[in-house]
Amino acid sequence: MTETPLSRAPVTPERVLYDARAVADVCAASVFSSDPAHVRAVLRTSPAAYSGAASVEQGQSIRQFEGSYEVLAVLSGRPDVLSGQYAWTEPLPARSRGITPDEIYHPFARPGVVACRYDPGARGAPFGQLRLLPEDWHVHAVEAGQAPSEPHAATARRWLSGPNDLLYARAARSLARSGQFTPALLATLRGQAEGYRRAVLHFVTLASSMRPAGTDALTADLAPGSDPGHRRAAAAGLLSARLFAPEATAAAISGWPPAMTPGGLLDPALIAGDDYVREAFAVLSPGSTAR
């Protein structure tokens, strides 16, 4: 069984939002790509307490970002510095349909480990193309940065049985998008995966509207009496899919019994005293600003 547990950090609303974005980000296409024209690196951020706060400056609404960072791994290029301070402001984004990943969890407003383009000499924000990483997954970033962003099916299947978590997520996403993530393959992987890997399985099956196998797997993991770790992974995967692939997920879960809709997910029997599941379902519930 593959052990890639969900975060061991104390359960907070920010923690589950971190996990939701991280699961979606590692399943995004071209998470890592070597580009000799840019420095790409994995950073650990340590934002100031007020980083990300909104204020008004010269009549304009802005957000201020400030803190420090440490380079954990270099994926391409040669950075001049491996640690430092950051500080920039940017206009508050105009409200549009949907929610951006940075509005869910901004790794320069809250602590995080992120793969990104890194340009210390840039005006304004020196970081771009952010991909938030699950806890401890950065150790696989260098190998993942050297691997194809769109693997052949045989390569993807090999990655699914390998030790690299980032390649696992890339493989699952690739096979799901190409329609090769079969119910038999999902059943095999569910017998092996824990934690973030299991959350990835739920995300990719929902984001690709895979039913009934995907929704049956989610229902089984969320059911009262299921393994607590499986329930957490299912909650994280469902939250990630609802936030970052809402249309496909709505199609995937269409027809679920009322108890499995956002309004029913807060049933005490389903939460079973788990603060992590409670926080994830609270975000999914009607009236949440992060849905």
Secondary structure, DSSP 8 states (H G I E B T S, - for coil): -B------S---HHHHHHHHHHHHHHTSTTS----TTSEEEEEEEEE-TTTTEEEEETTEEEEEEEEEEEEEEEEES--S-SEEEEEEEEE-----SS--HHHH--TTTS-EEEEEEE-TTSSS-SEEEEEE--TTGGGGHHHHHTS-SS--HHHHHHHHTSS-HHHHHHHHHHHHHTT---HHHHHHHHTTB-HHHHHHHHHHHHHTT-TTHHHHHHHHHHSTTS-HHHHHHHHHHHHHHHHHSHHHHHHHTTT--GGGSGGGTT-HHHHTT-HHHHHHHHHHSTT-TT-
